[in-house]
């Protein structure tokens, strides 16, 4: 009986201290701290902590820019948010939209970064004044967007928590 109680307490202790894995696609997971609240609506999942939050959504060409279907141009458009040269290669009207959206996100050369991790391309920007960050994760099949509001320290932890999956459950 005592061994059973100790095993149960040990299991409960491990579960309470575990960092859950949020599987966002067959190739990407986020190993974030357990949030105080989780909310879901439409295509948006929100992880709410005591003093910060982040949301996840899978983007598709029809919803990247309100009212305009960018199907087939979605990757080029996301790159154009971060890269002026990529923006110049788009049709003029789309380059203007990319510039407007980049401005609304506060994307500047000095506050953004592009990295690769295996098959993942991760584009990030953090606005220190507004304490707001955007992370775009491009996989072979999908584009994911993480938006966060909070301190830079939390933004950096969120980026570090993004991992490439080797195999397993595919939510697609």
N, C-alpha and C positions, 0 to 999 in steps of 0.2 A: 504494500500500500504506500509506504513511504517513498519507495523508488518511483512509483507511478506519479506521485505528487511532485517529486523533484523533476522528473522528465517533463511533466506538463508545464511546470513553472519555467523550466529552461526553454521549452519550445515557445511559450508565450513571450518570454524575454527576447528571444531571437526575432520573433515576428514583429514585436513593437519597435525594435531597433533597426529593422531591415529597411533598406532603400528599395522601393518598388521599381520595377522596370516597366516603363511605358513603351510598348511596341507600337511604332507609328507606321511601319511597313515591314515587308519581308526582309529588308536590308538595313533598317535603322531602328535603334532603340535609344531611349533616354533613361538614364539611371539617376533619377532625381530623389531628393529627400522627400519623405512622406509629407504631403501638404495638410494644412488644417481643413481645407475644403476642396472638393472637386465638383465642377459644374460642367454640364454638357448641353449644347443647344445647336441644332442644325449641323454644321460642319466644324464646330468650334468646341474644343475641350479646354477648360481653364483649370489650372492648378493654382490655388490661392494659399499663400503662406501668411504669417503674421504681418510682415511689413513689405511684402512684394508678391508679384504673381507673374505667371506666364501662361500664354495660350498657344494652342497648336491647331493648325488647320492644314489640310492637304489642298493645294491649289490646283486648279485646272484652267486651261486657257479661257474658258467661258466666264470665269469669276475673278481673274486677277485684277482687272480694271473694270469698275462698275459700268455696265451698259455697252461694253465692247467685247466681242468674242475674239480672243487672241489664240484660239486653238491652232497649234502648229507653229506659233511664234512665241509661245510662253517662255521657253528657255532663253531665247535671245532677248526678250523683254526684261526678264529678271537680271540677266547680265548687264543690260543697258542701264539699270538702276544704279549700278556700282561703277560702270566703266564708260567714260565719255566717248572713247573710240567705238565701243559697241553701239552706243547711242547714235553715233553719226552714220552707222551702217544701216540703221532702220529707215523705213520710209519717213519722210519729214514729219508728218502728223503724229506718227507713233514715237519718234524721238522726242517731240515736244511733250507728249504725255508722260514718257519715261522721266524726262527732266522734272516735270511738275511733281510726279509721285516721289522721285528721289528727294526733292526739296521738302515735301511734306513729311517724309521719314527722317529728314535731317542727315541724309547720307552725304558725307564729304570725304575726300580722299584721305584726310588725316584722321578720320574716326571710323574708317571701314577697313575690312581685311577679307582676303580670300584665301582659303586653305583647302588642301586635299587630304583626305584620309581614306586610303583604299579607293573604292569606287564612289565615295562621297565627295561632293564639292560643297563647301560651306562658305557662304557669304554673310558677313556680319557687319553691323554698324551699331554704335552706342552713342547717344546724345547725352553728354554729361549734364548739361543745363536742365533738360527735361527728365533726366534719369529714366530714359526709355531706350530700349534696344530692339533690333530686328535681326532675326537669323533666318536665312534661306538655306535649306538643305536640298541639294539637287542629287537625285539618284539616277540610275539608268532609266527607271520607269516614271518617277514622280518628282514633284516639287512640293516641299513642306515649308511652312512658315511658322516660326515661333516669334511671338511678340511678347516683350516683357516690360514691366514697370518696376523699378527698384534700383538699388545701388549697383554700381559697377562690379563690386565683389560678387554679387548674385549672378550678374550677367556672365562673368567669367566662369563661375561654377556651372552655369547652365550649358555653356559651350563645351566645357570639359566633360559634361555628362553625356554628350552625344556620342554614341558608339555604333560602329558598323556591326551588324548581326552576321553570324556565320551560317546559321540555319535555324530551323524551328518553326514556330507558329507563324502563319502568314495571315494577317487580318484582311488582306485584299480580297 
